[in-house]
Amino acid sequence: MSDNSKKVPRAGEVHWLALLCLGRVGFSFVFTAYSAALPLLVTDWKMSATKAGLIQSAWHLGFLISLFNVGFASDRFGAKRTFLWSAVAASLSALLFAFFARDFTSGLLLYGIAGLCSGGSYTPGLTLVAERFGPATRGRAMGFYLGAASLAYAISIALSSRLFPFGGWKLSFLVTCSMPAIGLIISLFALRDTPNIVHAAARSGQVWRSIPKVVKNRPAFLSMLAYSFHNWELLGMWAWLPAYLGMAAQAGSSGSASASMLGLGVFLSGLTYITSMLGSLIGGTLSDRWGRSLTILLFSCISLAFSFSFGWMSSLPLWLLFIAAAVYNLSSIADSSVYSTALTELVEPRYIGAAYAIRSVMGFGAGAISPWIFGFVLDVVRDGTPSAERLAWGLAWTSLGIGALLGPLMTLRLRKVPEAVQMARGLR
């Protein structure tokens, strides 16, 4: 994509991005609706940790299928049209989950369907941002767009924890799963004058022919591999962080005090997404100044250090554990916008939808497995004793680090290929 905007974005572009980000906030509430309520649902839906992780995995599986399809649809029909039609589906499916998910089976099915309908606000939204902003400011713009989702995660989890005393998980589902409909209304207004750009040829068969073009693009494929290992860690962390902090807050309490501390732990996990939002902005901005690969290496290594240590911190004072969780969340998300920005610079514009589609299958495929593996480790190691409980959580978090180990290696290889000079105007 050509460098067509090296100057500061105009006021109209800033306003456009702000509205698009606000719409993204609405769509993203449903992403954490389940994980926020997980400490309650494990008991009310009579689930093992493996089953609990499986529902989150169903969301990610549906999400990756959605992203695969909307990626090609963006090339075929345009990012704007794909974004808006997907927004309608996301709004309806979220409400279905809120009203009818009442046990493990219905939750598994309906949350999977919600994920299946939710991909349109992600990669088509990134494409819209890439079409609007040039390379000099694209990383920061994408950082704002992804940061908007983190803001929604923070509000969703924190709000859910405050709603638990009044209506439990049912009320929290009704409130958080109504937000995508608000996002749809805002997005219709934001995109009313935005052109619908179609890069691909009219015949749909030619869209599918773009797959070999993307897969054979070595630097782009290395970026996708690194993103996949990144997603294993990030999505597993997001799925289990509320339950972990809830467990840590509850330790040593009982009765009503235990329920109150559980809500506090979930609330604190929501606050860590504020730093997650900050991480997206920091990562995107630094990648414009330092280069894409260097920024990815910095934050992926910090995040790995936390994955291998965070699960062993449960006995720390809650305020220290909260600080660790906040830094962990910041470092884990900080490189997300950078992967997305780099891909727009390594792939021709007419293939960007296909590239996002293929990357989504790889990345969210890994992210669909990791929450289930995390829960499986918890079930295998636990035996009801406090020492086994601490060991189970430590090993479960370690599984996220093991799955993410190859990410920095893929980024190093990307940095060394000649085509890496296409990123960040030569900064790699």
C-alpha positions in Angstrom: 0.0 0.0 0.0 1.5 3.3 -1.0 2.7 6.0 1.4 -0.1 8.4 0.7 -0.3 10.1 4.1 2.8 11.1 6.0 1.3 14.1 7.5 -0.8 14.3 10.7 -4.3 13.0 10.1 -6.9 15.7 9.3 -9.6 16.5 11.9 -12.2 14.6 9.8 -10.1 11.5 9.8 -9.7 11.7 13.6 -13.4 12.1 14.0 -14.0 9.1 11.7 -11.6 6.9 13.6 -13.1 8.0 16.9 -16.6 6.9 15.8 -15.4 3.7 14.3 -13.6 2.9 17.6 -16.7 3.7 19.6 -18.6 1.2 17.4 -15.9 -1.3 18.1 -16.4 -0.8 21.8 -20.0 -1.9 21.4 -19.2 -5.0 19.4 -16.5 -6.1 21.8 -18.6 -6.4 25.0 -19.7 -9.9 24.1 -16.1 -11.1 23.8 -15.6 -11.2 27.6 -19.3 -11.7 28.6 -18.6 -15.3 29.3 -15.2 -15.1 30.9 -16.4 -12.4 33.3 -19.1 -14.7 34.6 -17.0 -17.8 34.5 -16.4 -18.0 38.3 -20.2 -18.2 38.7 -21.0 -20.4 35.7 -18.6 -23.1 36.8 -20.9 -23.7 39.8 -24.3 -22.9 38.3 -23.8 -24.9 35.1 -22.0 -27.7 37.0 -18.9 -27.6 34.7 -15.4 -29.0 35.1 -12.5 -26.6 34.2 -12.1 -28.5 30.9 -15.8 -27.9 30.0 -15.5 -24.3 31.0 -12.5 -23.8 28.8 -14.3 -25.6 26.0 -17.1 -23.0 25.8 -14.5 -20.2 25.5 -12.8 -22.3 22.8 -16.1 -22.7 21.0 -16.2 -18.9 20.8 -12.7 -18.7 19.3 -13.5 -21.5 16.8 -16.6 -19.7 15.6 -14.6 -16.4 15.5 -11.9 -17.9 13.3 -14.4 -19.3 10.9 -16.0 -15.9 10.8 -12.7 -14.2 10.2 -11.8 -16.6 7.4 -15.0 -15.8 5.6 -15.2 -12.1 6.2 -11.6 -11.7 5.0 -12.5 -13.1 1.6 -15.8 -11.3 1.6 -14.0 -8.0 2.2 -12.0 -8.6 -1.0 -15.0 -9.7 -2.9 -17.7 -7.2 -1.7 -15.6 -4.5 0.0 -14.7 -4.0 3.7 -17.5 -1.5 4.5 -20.3 -3.7 3.2 -18.9 -6.8 4.9 -18.4 -4.9 8.2 -22.0 -3.6 8.3 -23.7 -6.9 7.4 -21.6 -8.8 9.9 -22.5 -6.2 12.5 -26.2 -7.1 12.1 -25.4 -10.8 12.6 -23.2 -10.0 15.6 -26.0 -8.0 17.3 -28.6 -10.7 16.9 -26.4 -13.6 17.9 -25.2 -11.9 21.1 -28.8 -11.4 22.2 -29.6 -15.1 21.5 -26.7 -16.1 23.8 -27.9 -13.7 26.5 -31.5 -14.9 26.5 -31.1 -18.7 25.9 -27.7 -19.9 27.2 -28.7 -21.7 30.4 -26.3 -24.7 30.8 -23.1 -26.2 29.3 -24.7 -27.5 26.1 -26.7 -24.3 25.2 -23.8 -22.1 26.3 -21.4 -24.1 24.1 -23.7 -23.8 21.0 -24.8 -20.3 21.4 -21.5 -18.8 22.4 -19.9 -20.6 19.4 -22.6 -19.0 17.2 -21.9 -15.6 18.7 -18.3 -16.0 17.8 -19.2 -17.2 14.3 -21.1 -13.9 13.7 -18.6 -11.5 15.4 -15.6 -11.4 13.0 -16.8 -8.6 10.9 -15.8 -5.9 13.4 -12.2 -7.1 13.4 -10.4 -7.7 10.1 -12.8 -5.7 7.9 -12.4 -2.9 10.5 -8.7 -3.1 10.2 -9.0 -3.0 6.4 -11.1 0.2 6.7 -8.4 1.8 8.9 -5.6 0.7 6.5 -7.6 2.3 3.6 -7.9 5.5 5.4 -4.5 6.0 7.0 -1.0 6.0 5.4 2.0 4.1 6.7 3.3 7.0 8.8 0.3 6.9 11.1 -1.3 3.6 10.3 0.3 1.7 13.3 -1.1 4.3 15.8 -4.5 4.3 14.1 -4.7 0.5 14.3 -3.5 0.7 17.9 -6.5 3.0 18.7 -8.9 0.6 16.9 -7.6 -2.5 18.8 -7.4 -0.5 22.0 -11.1 0.3 21.7 -11.8 -3.4 22.1 -9.6 -3.6 25.2 -11.6 -0.7 26.7 -14.8 -2.7 26.0 -13.3 -5.7 27.8 -12.5 -3.6 30.8 -15.9 -2.1 31.0 -17.7 -5.4 30.3 -15.8 -7.3 33.0 -16.0 -4.5 35.6 -19.7 -3.9 34.9 -20.5 -7.6 35.1 -18.9 -7.9 38.5 -21.0 -5.0 39.8 -24.2 -6.6 38.4 -23.6 -10.0 40.0 -25.2 -9.0 43.4 -28.4 -7.8 41.6 -29.0 -10.4 39.0 -26.1 -12.8 38.8 -24.7 -13.9 35.4 -28.1 -13.6 33.8 -28.3 -9.9 34.3 -24.7 -9.4 33.3 -25.4 -11.3 30.0 -28.4 -9.2 29.2 -26.5 -5.9 29.7 -23.2 -6.8 28.0 -24.8 -8.7 25.1 -27.0 -5.8 24.2 -24.0 -3.6 23.4 -23.3 -4.9 19.9 -26.6 -3.5 18.8 -25.4 -0.1 20.0 -22.2 -0.6 18.1 -24.2 -1.3 15.0 -26.0 2.0 15.2 -22.8 4.0 15.8 -21.1 2.2 12.9 -23.9 3.0 10.5 -23.4 6.7 11.3 -19.6 6.5 11.2 -19.4 4.9 7.8 -22.3 6.7 6.1 -19.9 8.6 3.8 -17.1 6.0 3.6 -16.6 4.5 0.2 -16.9 0.7 -0.2 -13.6 -0.2 -2.0 -13.4 -3.5 -3.8 -9.9 -4.6 -4.9 -10.5 -8.1 -6.1 -11.9 -9.0 -9.5 -15.7 -9.5 -9.8 -15.6 -13.3 -10.2 -15.5 -15.0 -6.8 -13.3 -17.8 -8.1 -10.5 -15.3 -8.5 -10.7 -14.4 -4.8 -9.9 -18.0 -3.8 -6.9 -18.0 -6.1 -5.3 -15.4 -3.8 -4.6 -18.1 -1.2 -1.4 -19.4 -2.8 -0.3 -15.8 -3.4 -0.5 -15.1 0.3 0.9 -18.4 1.5 3.9 -18.1 -0.8 4.7 -14.6 0.5 7.4 -15.6 2.9 7.6 -12.4 5.1 3.8 -12.3 5.4 3.7 -16.0 6.3 6.4 -15.5 9.0 4.3 -12.7 10.4 1.2 -15.0 10.5 3.2 -17.7 12.3 4.4 -15.2 14.9 0.8 -14.0 15.3 -0.5 -17.5 15.9 1.9 -18.1 18.8 1.0 -14.7 20.1 -2.7 -15.6 20.0 -2.2 -18.9 21.9 -0.9 -16.8 24.8 -3.2 -13.8 24.6 -6.5 -15.6 24.2 -5.8 -18.2 26.8 -4.8 -15.4 29.2 -8.0 -13.4 28.5 -10.2 -16.5 29.0 -8.9 -17.4 32.5 -7.7 -14.1 34.0 -11.0 -13.3 35.8 -11.3 -16.8 37.2 -7.7 -16.7 38.5 -8.0 -13.3 40.2 -11.3 -14.3 41.6 -9.8 -17.5 43.0 -6.9 -15.5 44.5 -9.2 -12.9 46.0 -11.4 -15.6 47.6 -8.5 -17.5 49.2 -9.0 -17.7 52.9 -12.6 -16.2 52.9 -15.9 -18.0 53.3 -19.7 -17.3 53.1 -20.8 -13.8 52.0 -17.2 -12.6 52.3 -16.1 -15.2 49.8 -18.8 -14.1 47.3 -17.8 -10.4 47.8 -14.1 -11.2 47.3 -14.9 -13.2 44.1 -16.6 -10.1 42.7 -13.6 -8.0 43.7 -11.2 -10.3 41.9 -13.3 -10.2 38.7 -13.6 -6.4 39.0 -9.8 -6.1 39.2 -9.3 -8.3 36.2 -11.5 -5.9 34.3 -9.4 -3.0 35.4 -6.3 -4.7 33.9 -7.9 -4.2 30.4 -7.3 -0.5 30.8 -3.6 -1.1 30.7 -4.4 -3.5 27.8 -5.9 -0.6 25.9 -2.8 1.5 26.7 -0.7 -1.4 25.5 -2.3 -1.3 22.0 -1.7 2.5 21.8 1.9 2.2 23.0 2.7 -0.8 20.7 1.2 0.8 17.6 2.9 4.2 18.2 6.3 2.6 19.0 6.1 0.5 15.9 5.8 3.6 13.8 8.9 5.0 15.4 11.1 2.0 16.0 9.9 -0.5 13.4 7.4 -3.4 13.5 9.6 -6.3 14.3 11.6 -4.6 17.1 8.4 -3.6 18.8 7.0 -7.1 18.5 10.2 -8.7 20.0 10.2 -6.3 22.9 6.6 -6.9 24.1 6.5 -10.6 23.2 9.5 -11.4 25.4 8.1 -9.4 28.3 4.8 -11.2 27.9 6.5 -14.6 27.8 8.2 -13.9 31.1 4.9 -13.3 32.7 3.3 -16.4 31.2 6.0 -18.6 32.9 5.7 -16.8 36.3 2.2 -15.4 36.7 0.6 -18.7 37.7 3.0 -19.1 40.6 2.1 -15.7 42.1 -1.3 -16.6 43.6 -0.1 -16.3 47.2 1.0 -12.7 46.7 -1.0 -9.9 48.2 -3.9 -9.1 45.9 -2.7 -5.6 45.1 0.7 -7.0 43.9 -1.1 -9.7 41.9 -3.3 -7.0 40.3 -0.2 -5.0 39.3 1.4 -8.1 37.8 -1.8 -8.8 35.9 -2.0 -5.3 34.6 1.6 -5.4 33.2 1.0 -8.9 31.8 -2.2 -7.7 30.0 -0.4 -4.6 28.6 2.6 -6.5 27.3 0.5 -9.3 25.8 -1.7 -7.0 23.7 0.9 -4.4 22.8 2.1 -6.2 19.7 -1.4 -7.1 18.4 -1.9 -4.0 16.3 1.7 -4.3 15.1 1.1 -7.7 13.5 -2.0 -6.3 11.8 -0.2 -3.2 10.5 2.8 -5.2 9.3 0.6 -7.4 7.2 -0.9 -4.5 5.3 2.7 -3.5 4.3 3.8 -7.0 3.3 0.8 -7.9 1.2 -0.7 -6.2 -1.9 -3.9 -4.3 -1.1 -6.0 -6.6 -3.3 -4.9 -9.6 -1.2 -5.2 -8.1 2.2 -8.6 -9.6 3.0 -7.3 -13.1 2.0 -4.2 -12.5 4.2 -6.3 -11.6 7.2 -8.5 -14.6 6.5 -5.6 -17.1 6.4 -4.0 -15.4 9.4 -7.2 -15.7 11.4 -7.5 -19.4 10.8 -3.9 -19.8 12.1 -4.1 -17.4 15.0 -7.6 -18.0 16.3 -7.1 -21.7 15.7 -4.3 -21.6 18.2 -6.4 -19.3 20.4 -9.3 -21.8 20.3 -7.1 -24.6 21.7 -5.3 -22.8 24.5 -8.2 -22.1 26.8 -9.2 -25.7 26.6 -5.7 -26.9 27.3 -5.5 -24.5 30.2 -8.7 -26.0 31.8 -7.5 -29.5 31.0 -4.3 -28.9 33.0 -6.3 -27.6 35.9 -8.5 -30.7 36.0 -5.6 -33.1 35.7 -3.4 -31.6 38.4 -6.1 -30.7 41.0 -6.8 -33.2 43.8 -8.6 -30.9 46.2 -5.6 -29.9 48.3 -4.3 -26.3 48.5 -0.8 -27.3 47.3 -2.2 -29.1 44.3 -4.4 -26.1 43.5 -1.4 -23.8 43.5 0.5 -26.3 41.3 -2.4 -26.6 38.9 -2.7 -22.9 38.3 1.1 -22.5 38.0 1.3 -25.3 35.3 -1.9 -24.0 33.5 -0.4 -20.5 33.0 2.9 -22.1 32.0 1.1 -23.9 29.2 0.4 -20.5 27.7 4.1 -19.6 27.7 5.2 -23.0 26.2 2.7 -22.5 23.3 4.0 -18.9 22.7 7.8 -19.7 22.8 8.3 -19.8 19.0 6.7 -16.4 18.4 9.9 -14.3 18.9 11.9 -16.7 16.8 9.5 -16.2 13.8 9.7 -12.4 14.3 13.5 -12.6 14.3 13.4 -14.5 11.0 11.0 -12.0 9.6 13.3 -9.1 10.6 16.2 -10.7 8.6 14.4 -11.3 5.2 15.0 -8.5 2.6 11.3 -7.8 2.2 11.1 -6.6 5.8 12.2 -3.2 4.6 8.6 -2.8 3.4 7.5 -2.4 7.0 7.4 1.0 8.7 9.0 2.8 5.7 12.2 0.8 6.0 12.4 0.6 9.8 11.5 -3.1 9.6 
